[in-house]
Amino acid sequence: MNKHSILVVDDEESILRTLSRELIKAGYQVAMAASGTEAIEKLKASAYDLLITDLLMETITGIDVILAAKELHPAVKMVVITGFSSDNSLAQAALQAGAMAIITKPYDRKDFLIKVADSLGKAD
């Protein structure tokens, strides 16, 4: 069992719970945030090895969360999950802001877990 801690952020509760459940089954320590605002508060309180955030959320977007995470914890790895394709300009902006991977909804469980493991395994 690994000891990596992951913060999962999505304003859609069913996706938030499903992603978190998959990660817990895979042995990760998981914290959840149902909004960008909640995610930034959790990032202020704790450091995580990986941030997985939805891209489009109300008020504070995934890009905002990525930028805050990068400022608060420069070593955190980041992955974006979105309903838009990776060639979308917002997805590209997330990559430029520091995201290591884009996962498109609906996601494939195996591909999701591989991208998480790959992102955690990448050196700074």
C-alpha beads as a LAMMPS data file, in Angstrom:
LAMMPS data file: protein, C-alpha beads

124 atoms
123 bonds

1 atom types
1 bond types

-500.0 500.0 xlo xhi
-500.0 500.0 ylo yhi
-500.0 500.0 zlo zhi

Masses

1 110.0

Atoms # bond

1 1 1 0.000 0.000 0.000
2 1 1 1.412 3.394 -0.944
3 1 1 1.396 6.469 1.240
4 1 1 0.698 9.097 -1.412
5 1 1 -1.900 11.700 -0.478
6 1 1 -4.249 13.023 -3.138
7 1 1 -6.690 15.928 -3.093
8 1 1 -9.604 15.352 -5.481
9 1 1 -11.632 18.407 -6.508
10 1 1 -14.893 18.261 -8.451
11 1 1 -18.144 20.156 -8.030
12 1 1 -20.120 17.173 -9.292
13 1 1 -20.601 15.007 -6.209
14 1 1 -21.025 11.694 -8.044
15 1 1 -17.734 12.163 -9.897
16 1 1 -15.961 13.363 -6.746
17 1 1 -17.067 10.263 -4.845
18 1 1 -16.365 7.842 -7.717
19 1 1 -12.837 9.158 -8.312
20 1 1 -12.102 9.139 -4.594
21 1 1 -13.398 5.594 -4.178
22 1 1 -11.199 4.363 -7.056
23 1 1 -8.134 6.004 -5.518
24 1 1 -8.844 4.634 -2.031
25 1 1 -9.241 1.123 -3.501
26 1 1 -5.849 1.596 -5.159
27 1 1 -4.314 2.372 -1.754
28 1 1 -4.017 6.161 -1.844
29 1 1 -4.868 8.525 0.995
30 1 1 -7.630 10.761 -0.361
31 1 1 -9.115 14.100 0.643
32 1 1 -12.091 15.563 -1.205
33 1 1 -13.163 19.108 -2.043
34 1 1 -16.505 19.907 -3.662
35 1 1 -15.436 23.330 -4.936
36 1 1 -12.394 25.337 -5.881
37 1 1 -12.813 27.425 -2.755
38 1 1 -12.826 24.337 -0.532
39 1 1 -9.793 22.977 -2.402
40 1 1 -7.757 26.116 -1.779
41 1 1 -8.673 26.029 1.926
42 1 1 -7.513 22.395 2.115
43 1 1 -4.304 23.293 0.278
44 1 1 -3.649 26.064 2.789
45 1 1 -4.066 23.566 5.641
46 1 1 -2.177 20.560 4.196
47 1 1 0.277 19.476 1.541
48 1 1 -0.630 16.737 -0.932
49 1 1 1.447 14.665 -3.308
50 1 1 -1.118 15.024 -6.102
51 1 1 -3.985 17.354 -6.914
52 1 1 -6.706 16.093 -9.258
53 1 1 -9.074 18.891 -10.194
54 1 1 -12.031 19.399 -12.454
55 1 1 -11.406 22.186 -14.932
56 1 1 -14.762 23.961 -15.043
57 1 1 -16.308 24.774 -11.690
58 1 1 -18.329 27.743 -10.507
59 1 1 -16.551 30.751 -8.993
60 1 1 -13.037 29.267 -8.764
61 1 1 -11.926 27.186 -11.743
62 1 1 -9.497 24.310 -11.916
63 1 1 -6.902 26.714 -13.342
64 1 1 -7.293 28.897 -10.226
65 1 1 -6.846 25.830 -8.019
66 1 1 -3.730 24.780 -9.961
67 1 1 -2.184 28.229 -9.642
68 1 1 -2.931 28.362 -5.901
69 1 1 -1.539 24.837 -5.393
70 1 1 1.633 25.739 -7.282
71 1 1 2.111 28.831 -5.119
72 1 1 1.371 27.067 -1.815
73 1 1 3.136 23.757 -2.558
74 1 1 5.513 24.044 -5.535
75 1 1 6.297 20.291 -5.498
76 1 1 2.683 19.117 -5.808
77 1 1 1.888 17.153 -8.956
78 1 1 -1.335 18.097 -10.741
79 1 1 -3.813 16.354 -13.040
80 1 1 -6.919 17.866 -14.627
81 1 1 -10.114 15.954 -15.259
82 1 1 -12.540 17.552 -17.693
83 1 1 -15.469 16.931 -19.971
84 1 1 -13.596 18.762 -22.716
85 1 1 -10.988 17.252 -24.983
86 1 1 -7.313 17.863 -24.298
87 1 1 -7.075 20.080 -27.379
88 1 1 -9.480 22.554 -25.786
89 1 1 -7.867 25.912 -24.987
90 1 1 -8.751 25.596 -21.274
91 1 1 -7.123 22.177 -21.094
92 1 1 -4.044 23.587 -22.804
93 1 1 -4.011 26.473 -20.300
94 1 1 -4.096 23.905 -17.473
95 1 1 -1.062 22.143 -18.938
96 1 1 0.767 25.466 -19.257
97 1 1 -0.136 26.271 -15.632
98 1 1 1.509 23.056 -14.455
99 1 1 -0.888 20.136 -14.897
100 1 1 0.952 16.947 -15.866
101 1 1 -1.975 15.189 -17.539
102 1 1 -5.500 15.708 -18.801
103 1 1 -8.104 13.027 -18.137
104 1 1 -11.252 13.332 -20.240
105 1 1 -14.692 12.484 -18.839
106 1 1 -16.072 9.934 -19.109
107 1 1 -12.825 8.369 -18.020
108 1 1 -11.503 4.844 -18.302
109 1 1 -10.742 3.459 -14.810
110 1 1 -7.467 1.763 -15.810
111 1 1 -6.256 4.793 -17.774
112 1 1 -7.144 7.061 -14.850
113 1 1 -5.129 4.982 -12.360
114 1 1 -2.192 4.739 -14.778
115 1 1 -2.113 8.521 -15.253
116 1 1 -2.268 9.024 -11.469
117 1 1 0.617 6.606 -10.889
118 1 1 2.622 8.111 -13.754
119 1 1 2.102 11.644 -12.440
120 1 1 3.181 10.642 -8.937
121 1 1 6.235 8.872 -10.341
122 1 1 7.534 11.830 -12.349
123 1 1 10.483 13.676 -10.874
124 1 1 10.361 17.430 -10.461

Bonds

1 1 1 2
2 1 2 3
3 1 3 4
4 1 4 5
5 1 5 6
6 1 6 7
7 1 7 8
8 1 8 9
9 1 9 10
10 1 10 11
11 1 11 12
12 1 12 13
13 1 13 14
14 1 14 15
15 1 15 16
16 1 16 17
17 1 17 18
18 1 18 19
19 1 19 20
20 1 20 21
21 1 21 22
22 1 22 23
23 1 23 24
24 1 24 25
25 1 25 26
26 1 26 27
27 1 27 28
28 1 28 29
29 1 29 30
30 1 30 31
31 1 31 32
32 1 32 33
33 1 33 34
34 1 34 35
35 1 35 36
36 1 36 37
37 1 37 38
38 1 38 39
39 1 39 40
40 1 40 41
41 1 41 42
42 1 42 43
43 1 43 44
44 1 44 45
45 1 45 46
46 1 46 47
47 1 47 48
48 1 48 49
49 1 49 50
50 1 50 51
51 1 51 52
52 1 52 53
53 1 53 54
54 1 54 55
55 1 55 56
56 1 56 57
57 1 57 58
58 1 58 59
59 1 59 60
60 1 60 61
61 1 61 62
62 1 62 63
63 1 63 64
64 1 64 65
65 1 65 66
66 1 66 67
67 1 67 68
68 1 68 69
69 1 69 70
70 1 70 71
71 1 71 72
72 1 72 73
73 1 73 74
74 1 74 75
75 1 75 76
76 1 76 77
77 1 77 78
78 1 78 79
79 1 79 80
80 1 80 81
81 1 81 82
82 1 82 83
83 1 83 84
84 1 84 85
85 1 85 86
86 1 86 87
87 1 87 88
88 1 88 89
89 1 89 90
90 1 90 91
91 1 91 92
92 1 92 93
93 1 93 94
94 1 94 95
95 1 95 96
96 1 96 97
97 1 97 98
98 1 98 99
99 1 99 100
100 1 100 101
101 1 101 102
102 1 102 103
103 1 103 104
104 1 104 105
105 1 105 106
106 1 106 107
107 1 107 108
108 1 108 109
109 1 109 110
110 1 110 111
111 1 111 112
112 1 112 113
113 1 113 114
114 1 114 115
115 1 115 116
116 1 116 117
117 1 117 118
118 1 118 119
119 1 119 120
120 1 120 121
121 1 121 122
122 1 122 123
123 1 123 124
